[in-house]
Amino acid sequence: GVLIIVLDEIDKLVKKSGDETLYNLTRINGDLKESKVSMIGISNDLSFKDFLDPRVLSSLSEEELVFPPYNAPQLCDILQQRADIAFMENSLDEGVIPLCAALAAQEHGDARRALDLLRVSGELADREEAERVSESHVKKAQAKIESDSMIECIVTLPTQSKVVLYSMLLLEQMGQNIFTSGEVSRIYKEIAPVLDIDVLTHRRITDLISELNMLGVINTRVVSRGRYGRTKEMWFDANTSKIWDVIQNDQRLSAQGLRQMDIQWVKTLFR
C-alpha cells in the first residue's frame, strides 16, 4: 500500500524543529518492504528550501507545484458562496463582496482574509443594528482586524521586546512623535534594572527595534546626522492606548516598577 503524509505549513516545522524530521521521512522508504510513503509539503514561503541541509534536498527529490494567489473575481465567487449561507437575502449592499475581495486580493490573495473581512463586517453591522451591511462596515472591519492582529502579536512578544516597546511609549507620552534608537536605548537602560531583567547592549536593542518594525508595530527609517553619523528614527502609526494596556497588564513585568516611571521621571533623563 501507499501512505501519503501531508505536512501543512512545512516551513514552520523546519524552523521550529530543524530538518532532521524531514530527512527521516524522506529516508523511510528504505526501511519499508511492503509499502511506500509519499509526502506532500504545503508552504506559503517559496524560499524555505534555501534553509534545508543539502542531504535533505538530495533525499527529497521533490516536484514543485506553485499555486498562484486568488484574484479578486475568484475571491468574489468564494465570498458569494459563503454569503448565500451566512446572510439573509438582500442584507448586503452591492459593493460589499467586491470590496472585501479587492482588499484581500491586494494582500496576497488570501481567501481567509477575505472571509474574515466579510464576517467582521457583518458582526459590526449587527452590533449597530443596521438593516444592511455596507462598504463602510467593510472599511471598519479592515481597521479592526489589523488592530486586533497587531495586539495579538504584542501579547506574545518576549519580555525584552516589551520593555523596548514600553520605552518608546514613554517617549511618545512625553510628547515626542518621532524618537531615535539612542533615546529609546537611554530609557530602556534605566527601566531594565528596575524590572530586574538583563540589560541588553545598544546593538541588541536596535535589533529588537528592527523586529518590531518587521511585525508592523512601529515604523522606522535611517537618517543621516552629518558628522554625527546615521541613526534610526521610529514612530507609531496607530493609536497606542491598546498597546499600553497590553504592556501594563503583562504579569511578567513588575507593576510596581512600571508605576515608578511617569512622565516627570522620563524628563529627568533628558535634562
FENLIN-V444717 format. One line per field, one symbol per residue. ss: DSSP state (~ for helix, > for strand, _ for the rest). phi: phi as a letter, one per 40 degrees, with the letter a starting at -180 (. if undefined). A space follows every 10 residues. Layout:
ss->???
phi->???
This chain:
ss->_>>>>>>>_~ ~~~~~~~__~ ~~~~~~_~~~ ~____>>>>> >>_____~~~ ~__~~~~~~~ __________ _~~~~~~~~~ ~~~~~~____ _>_~~~~~~~ ~~~~~~____ ~~~~~~~~~~ ~~~~~~~___ __>_~~~~~~ ~~~~~~~~~~ ~~~~~___~~ ~~~~~~~~~~ ~~~_____>> ~~~~~~~~~~ ~~~~______ _~~~~~~~~~ ~~~~____>> >>>>_~~~_> >>>>>_____ ~~~~~~~~__ ____~~~~~_ __~~~~~~__ _
phi->.bbbbbbcfc ccccccbgbc ccccccbccc bbbbabbbbb bbacbccccc cccdcccccc fcbcbbcccc cdcccdcccc ccccccbccg cbcdcccdcd ccccccbggc cccccccccc dcccccccfc cbcbcccccc cccccccccc ccccdcccdc cccccccccc cccchccbbc cccccccdcc cdcccgbccc cccccccccc cccccgcbbb acbcbgccgb abbaaccbcc cccddccccc cccccccccc bbcccccccb c
